[in-house]
């Protein structure tokens, strides 16, 4: 019974996944998908740039801050 249930489950999974891999809507579908990915990448890049600019100190803040002490790198000889 358990083997039958597992086999039935695998068959259902294979049948439901087959149309996703067999999809071929032609070059227009591929171009639309590429356009959507490019737009998503542009929006993400702008968002990252906005967060980086907001989180980084201004030049005036850096000039008035005390100098940073840098730890030696792990590979540096002592």
C-alpha positions, 0 to 999 in steps of 0.5 A: 500500500505504501509503495503504491501511494509513493508511486502514485505521488511520483506519477502525479508530480511528473505529470504536473511538472511536464507542462512547465518544462514543455512550454514553448510560446516562441520568441515573443514569450522569451523577449517578454520574459527577458524584458521583465527580468531586465526591468526587475534588475534595474529596479533592484539596482536603484534600490540597492544604490538608494540604500547604500547612499542613505547608509553611507556617511556624507563627506562632511561627516567623514571629515569630522570623524576621528580616524579609524584604526584598522586591524591588521589583515589575517595574512599580514606578518607580525 
